[in-house]
Amino acid sequence: MSEARRWLNSRLPEAPPSLRRRIEQALDLHQVPPDHSVADALRAVAAAMLEEAKTGGPARDAALTLLAADALVTYACEVTAETDPARLAELR
């Protein structure tokens, strides 16, 4: 299990089930190198999801993909605030 998934496991139970499943699917599909920090891994998966959303699919699926990408960026900010608050300004 990746460090990012371990970190998310404590937060995802609070997410709606469909959002939680979509985030978990994205983490399975978009493997991130193990040397990435948790924040960098979450941002990388979010970026991949944004690309997925651009390529189309059913509108509802695209909306859920965008929502999951947004959640991952938010989680990346959260973990950065917890572990290295000075880096928050770097997140863009």
Phi, psi and omega per residue, in radians:
M1 nan 2.355 -3.111
S2 -1.269 2.793 3.101
E3 -1.099 -0.675 3.119
A4 -1.089 -0.757 3.127
R5 -1.148 -0.700 3.095
R6 -1.043 -0.781 -3.131
W7 -1.116 -0.741 -3.125
L8 -1.194 -0.506 -3.082
N9 -0.954 -0.538 -3.140
S10 -1.402 -0.257 -3.095
R11 -1.858 -0.574 -3.051
L12 -1.120 -0.511 3.114
P13 -1.022 -0.398 3.125
E14 -1.415 -0.287 -3.115
A15 -1.353 2.665 3.035
P16 -1.012 2.551 -3.061
P17 -0.948 -0.739 -3.112
S18 -1.157 -0.667 3.103
L19 -1.189 -0.751 3.121
R20 -1.041 -0.797 3.131
R21 -1.090 -0.719 -3.114
R22 -1.152 -0.702 3.094
I23 -1.128 -0.780 3.136
E24 -1.098 -0.713 3.083
Q25 -1.058 -0.760 -3.131
A26 -1.118 -0.697 3.111
L27 -1.123 -0.615 3.098
D28 -1.232 -0.719 -3.059
L29 -1.304 -0.720 -3.041
H30 -1.854 1.453 -3.140
Q31 -1.203 2.382 -3.122
V32 -1.963 2.437 3.119
P33 -0.947 2.489 -3.071
P34 -1.126 -0.294 -3.138
D35 -1.436 -0.058 3.078
H36 -1.274 2.488 3.000
S37 -1.192 2.897 3.110
V38 -1.023 -0.819 -3.129
A39 -1.061 -0.786 3.137
D40 -1.131 -0.658 3.105
A41 -1.124 -0.774 -3.137
L42 -1.133 -0.705 3.107
R43 -1.144 -0.674 3.133
A44 -1.137 -0.738 3.117
V45 -1.177 -0.692 3.091
A46 -1.054 -0.748 3.122
A47 -1.091 -0.717 3.103
A48 -1.116 -0.661 3.127
M49 -1.184 -0.633 3.081
L50 -1.084 -0.711 3.089
E51 -1.105 -0.712 3.092
E52 -1.028 -0.795 -3.096
A53 -1.092 -0.597 -3.141
K54 -1.169 -0.507 -3.071
T55 -1.403 -0.124 3.014
G56 1.830 -2.676 -2.994
G57 1.905 3.100 3.128
P58 -0.984 2.496 -3.084
A59 -0.965 -0.721 -3.125
R60 -1.123 -0.714 3.117
D61 -1.127 -0.724 3.127
A62 -1.119 -0.689 3.128
A63 -1.113 -0.753 3.125
L64 -1.166 -0.649 3.092
T65 -1.108 -0.762 3.102
L66 -1.128 -0.701 3.112
L67 -1.115 -0.718 3.117
A68 -1.166 -0.701 3.096
A69 -1.081 -0.761 3.106
D70 -1.067 -0.746 3.124
A71 -1.085 -0.715 3.142
L72 -1.141 -0.661 3.081
V73 -1.142 -0.723 3.099
T74 -1.088 -0.768 3.092
Y75 -1.101 -0.643 3.102
A76 -1.083 -0.706 3.089
C77 -1.149 -0.706 -3.134
E78 -1.094 -0.840 -3.124
V79 -1.155 -0.609 3.106
T80 -1.161 -0.738 3.108
A81 -1.074 -0.593 3.132
E82 -1.330 -0.668 -2.970
T83 -1.799 -0.516 -3.074
D84 -2.718 1.235 -3.031
P85 -0.990 -0.472 3.131
A86 -1.105 -0.420 -3.128
R87 -1.429 -0.134 -3.098
L88 -0.984 -0.628 -3.133
A89 -1.158 -0.381 -3.134
E90 -1.376 -0.315 -3.062
L91 -1.347 1.898 3.113
R92 -2.474 nan nan
